[in-house]
Amino acid sequence: MKIVRGISEHGKNVSKAVDEILRNFPFVKRFAEEVREAKKKVLNDLDYWMDKAMKNLEEKNAYVYFARKEEEAKRIVGEIVGTNKLVVKAKSSVSDELSLRFFLEESGNEVWETDLGELIVQLAEDKPMHIVAPAIHFSEEDAKRVLGKIGIRGNSPEELTYAVRSFMRKKFLEADVGISGCNAFSVESSSVFLVENEGNIRLVSSLPKKYVAIVSLEKILPEDELCLKSILVQAAFAGVFPPAYVNVNKPNKDQEFHVIFLDNGRTSDERFREILLCVKCGRCQLECPIFQLFGVNWGGVYGGPMGRVLSYLITKRAGEDVFLCTACKKCDYVCPMGIELSKMVRRIKMDVRRSWS
């Protein structure tokens, strides 16, 4: 596996930021406990909450789908988008899980990542390195070189950012379809909650006439307040608190509003069900000594301890690199949801050993 640079130093900075946030805003820990209990409530009666969520959306004239597998999800998105369309995407790990951008491009569509870090990764033909900071492994000079591929120039990060904004604004205005993931879904109001720090997601979800939200099952929560608390916990433990923007998207009469609920193996193995409590803050990744060396190259699509478990749950595959885990339990210690990640990685190791016999 290729060693990547910059992760360890970024992790130290985030750790300091998180410590300060929790000192200044101690209620975040209480929010984490509330969200954990709410997620457990939903997961313990998932059929009920899924049925309720889908019915509420249909009553608001949204288009609602359930995809059990990756292929089914891509087929649904492909039918919604069609061919020869301009698609703008918000940063979405679940779309990376589905290799969705590549699928849509192969179908003859023009697809743009609108998050600055994701755009750099797209142009570099690389993969997101961290769930919150996808271009963490690129230096300023790397970014200049990569953005130059689409004619973007600048002598500073600020100049580059403004140039990207101008380039992207035209794409937003001309886009046929906007696609996002989901940070939290409220059954109460049929709303897709999304958090961002750049302002691009609000344009992805509001300007195109068609909008598609991909909601993995673990994002479902009973009510709006819990969704907001989940987002605040995620932001706090990612070291970016309070988040700059929280978008609350719901069906409206002026837009085709499509919601795809995605399982893709999440309900297939009770031994790993606890990973579905995760709020995707990326905290465990930055603390993991193996992730600090290899980034998302270790742990599947999502990377790190959380990614190691979730990727195994989704794909049922793991190689001998799972034994790189040192069982240091740093991931357990920093997880805001109290997930025992090290215990589940140990189960994966046992499965791999059994497969050798």
Sequence and secondary structure as in RCSB ss.txt:
>XXXX:A:sequence
MKIVRGISEHGKNVSKAVDEILRNFPFVKRFAEEVREAKKKVLNDLDYWMDKAMKNLEEKNAYVYFARKEEEAKR
IVGEIVGTNKLVVKAKSSVSDELSLRFFLEESGNEVWETDLGELIVQLAEDKPMHIVAPAIHFSEEDAKRVLGKI
GIRGNSPEELTYAVRSFMRKKFLEADVGISGCNAFSVESSSVFLVENEGNIRLVSSLPKKYVAIVSLEKILPEDE
LCLKSILVQAAFAGVFPPAYVNVNKPNKDQEFHVIFLDNGRTSDERFREILLCVKCGRCQLECPIFQLFGVNWGG
VYGGPMGRVLSYLITKRAGEDVFLCTACKKCDYVCPMGIELSKMVRRIKMDVRRSWS
>XXXX:A:secstr
    SSHHHHHHHHHHHHHHHHHH THHHHHHHHHHHHHHHHHHTHHHHHHHHHHHHHHTT EEEEESSHHHHHH
HHHHHH SS EEEE   HHHHHTTHHHHHHHTT EEEE SHHHHHHHHTT   SSSS TTTT  HHHHHHHHGGG
T   SSHHHHHHHHHHHHHHHHHH SEEEE  SEEETTTTEEEEEESSSHHHHHHHSSSEEEEEEEGGGEESSHH
HHHHHHHHHHHHTT  S SEEEEE   TTSEEEEEEE TTTTS GGGGGGGG     HHHHH HHHHHHGGGSST
TT HHHHHHHHHHHH    GGGGG     HHHHH TT   HHHHHHHHHHHHHHHH 
